[in-house]
Amino acid sequence: MKINPRIHWFAFFCFVSAQLVARNPQTAPARQAHTPNRPTASSAPGSDQGSKIDPAKEAAIRRLLDLTGGAALASQMMDGMQKNIKPLMSDALPPGDYRDKLIDLFFERFRSKANLQQLVDLSVQLYDKYLSKDEVEGLIQFYSTPLGQKTLSVLPKMMGEMQTESMKWGQDLGAQSMLEVLSEHPELRQAMEDAQKGVKAH
């Protein structure tokens, strides 16, 4: 039996959509009313609220981020996210002339609202959380060496290939797992096939 890939992608899209709806300003007050103890944006890492970083350490962290191309990496991460999510959204949305325009407008709006400096500031908070000033300065020394510079030049390519290969690995593993479960539980396979027929009928 061949598994319809749209089942997986549609589930992913529903998750993404749920996250988007959850962050919609029109629904936020209702959610906060039921979760009074939930951390707000003002208490999130990178905000002006909370503990302050030692100025000397912050300067060292920002120097390290400049040396390692922090802003460029943030932009690359954004591009990679769009590249990976776009086909998933296309597969999940019902076919139609509207689809490409909707997806393009979504990413256009998403990127217009994205402030990469916020990602850099968040990185500063996380470096401060997990690394000491001496460790940050040690990284600066390492990345200033020829080996450190080579590491910086090849790491994005390595991460990009790892992301691609890990997605393929996950898809193959997921397909195998689903086939085995459906083979062991024919009643579930029949129920899924009946559900698919019901969707097509509508």
C-alpha positions in Angstrom: 0.0 0.0 0.0 1.3 3.4 -0.9 1.1 6.1 1.7 -0.3 9.4 0.5 2.5 11.9 1.4 -0.2 14.6 1.8 -1.2 13.0 5.1 2.2 13.9 6.6 2.5 17.3 5.0 -1.1 18.2 5.9 -0.5 17.3 9.5 2.6 19.6 9.5 0.7 22.4 7.9 -2.0 22.1 10.5 0.6 22.4 13.2 2.1 25.5 11.6 -1.3 27.0 11.1 -2.2 26.4 14.7 0.9 28.2 15.8 0.1 31.1 13.5 -3.5 31.3 14.7 -2.3 31.1 18.3 -0.2 34.2 17.7 -2.9 36.1 16.0 -3.6 39.3 17.9 -7.3 38.7 17.7 -7.0 35.4 19.6 -4.2 36.4 22.0 -6.3 38.0 24.7 -8.5 34.9 25.0 -5.5 32.6 25.3 -3.9 34.8 27.9 -7.1 34.9 30.0 -6.8 31.1 30.4 -3.1 31.0 30.9 -2.2 33.9 33.3 1.1 32.3 34.3 2.3 31.9 30.7 5.5 33.9 30.1 4.9 36.9 27.9 7.1 38.5 25.2 8.5 40.9 27.8 10.0 38.1 29.8 11.4 36.2 26.8 15.1 36.0 26.1 16.4 39.0 24.3 13.9 41.4 25.8 14.9 44.5 27.8 13.2 43.0 30.9 15.2 40.7 33.2 18.8 40.4 34.1 21.4 42.6 32.2 24.5 41.2 30.6 27.9 42.4 31.8 28.8 45.1 29.3 32.3 43.7 28.7 30.9 40.2 28.2 28.2 41.5 25.9 30.9 43.3 23.8 32.9 40.1 23.6 29.8 38.1 22.5 28.9 40.7 19.8 32.5 40.6 18.6 32.3 36.8 18.4 29.0 37.1 16.5 30.5 39.6 14.1 33.5 37.3 13.6 31.3 34.3 12.9 28.9 36.2 10.7 25.9 36.1 13.1 23.7 38.3 11.0 24.5 36.4 7.8 23.8 33.1 9.5 20.4 34.5 10.7 19.6 35.5 7.1 20.7 32.1 5.8 18.5 30.4 8.4 15.6 32.4 7.2 16.2 31.5 3.6 16.6 27.8 4.5 13.4 27.8 6.5 11.5 29.3 3.6 13.0 26.9 1.1 12.0 23.9 3.3 8.6 25.1 4.3 7.4 26.4 0.9 7.0 23.0 -0.8 5.4 21.6 2.3 2.8 24.3 2.3 2.3 23.8 -1.5 1.6 20.1 -0.9 -0.7 20.7 2.0 -2.9 23.4 0.5 -5.7 22.3 -1.8 -4.7 22.7 -5.5 -5.8 25.9 -7.2 -4.7 29.0 -9.0 -4.7 30.9 -5.7 -2.1 28.7 -4.0 1.2 30.1 -5.4 0.0 33.7 -4.8 -1.1 32.9 -1.3 2.3 31.2 -0.4 4.3 34.0 -2.0 2.3 36.7 -0.2 2.7 34.8 3.1 6.5 34.7 2.9 6.6 38.3 1.7 4.6 39.3 4.8 6.7 37.0 7.0 10.0 38.4 5.9 8.7 42.0 6.1 7.9 41.4 9.7 11.1 39.5 10.5 13.8 41.6 12.2 17.1 39.7 11.9 18.6 42.0 14.6 16.2 40.4 17.0 17.7 37.0 16.3 21.2 38.4 16.8 20.1 40.0 20.2 18.5 36.6 21.1 21.8 34.9 20.3 23.6 37.4 22.6 21.3 36.3 25.5 21.9 32.6 24.8 25.6 33.0 24.5 25.5 34.8 27.9 23.4 32.0 29.4 25.6 29.1 28.3 29.1 30.5 28.0 31.4 32.4 30.3 33.3 35.5 29.2 36.6 33.5 29.2 34.9 30.9 26.9 33.6 33.5 24.6 37.1 35.0 24.3 38.5 31.6 23.7 36.1 31.1 20.8 37.2 34.5 19.4 40.8 33.4 19.5 39.9 30.1 17.8 37.8 31.6 15.0 40.6 34.1 14.4 43.0 31.3 13.4 43.2 29.7 9.9 41.4 26.6 11.2 38.7 28.6 12.8 38.2 30.6 9.6 38.0 27.3 7.5 35.4 26.0 10.0 33.3 29.1 9.5 33.5 28.7 5.7 32.5 25.0 5.6 30.1 24.8 8.5 27.1 26.4 6.7 27.5 24.0 3.8 27.8 21.1 6.2 24.7 22.1 8.1 22.8 22.6 4.9 23.7 19.2 3.6 22.9 17.7 7.0 19.5 19.3 7.0 18.7 17.9 3.5 20.0 14.5 4.3 18.2 14.4 7.7 14.9 15.3 6.1 15.3 12.4 3.6 16.3 10.1 6.4 13.3 11.1 8.4 10.9 10.7 5.5 12.2 7.2 4.7 12.1 6.2 8.3 8.6 7.6 8.7 7.3 5.8 5.6 8.8 2.5 6.8 7.3 3.0 10.3 3.9 3.8 8.9 3.9 0.8 6.5 4.8 -1.5 9.3 2.2 -0.2 11.7 -0.5 -0.4 9.0 0.6 -3.9 8.1 0.4 -5.0 11.7 -3.0 -3.3 12.2 -5.1 -3.9 9.1 -8.2 -2.4 10.9 -6.4 0.9 11.1 -5.4 0.7 7.4 -9.0 0.1 6.5 -10.1 2.9 8.6 -7.6 5.3 7.0 -8.6 4.2 3.5 -12.3 4.8 4.4 -11.4 8.2 5.7 -9.5 9.0 2.5 -12.5 8.0 0.4 -14.7 10.2 2.5 -12.5 13.2 2.0 -12.4 12.6 -1.8 -16.2 12.2 -1.8 -16.5 15.7 -0.4 
